[in-house]
């Protein structure tokens, strides 16, 4: 699964693009250029416009693991 997503933060004022690698009922794995620029809590926006609130559960330089917090 390779789909474009946006990671939105700073009360919706900031966003970076990412690539959705994997998604489940409880979280997702996303590739990004630089995960160090992201805060702990973000919103994941899918291509269809749907949005999930998330926390970063795992962080590497170019990939993050997200846990959905709006379950």
Helices and strands as residue ranges (DSSP letters): E 3-9, E 14-23, E 27-31, G 35-37, E 41-45, E 51-59, E 63-68
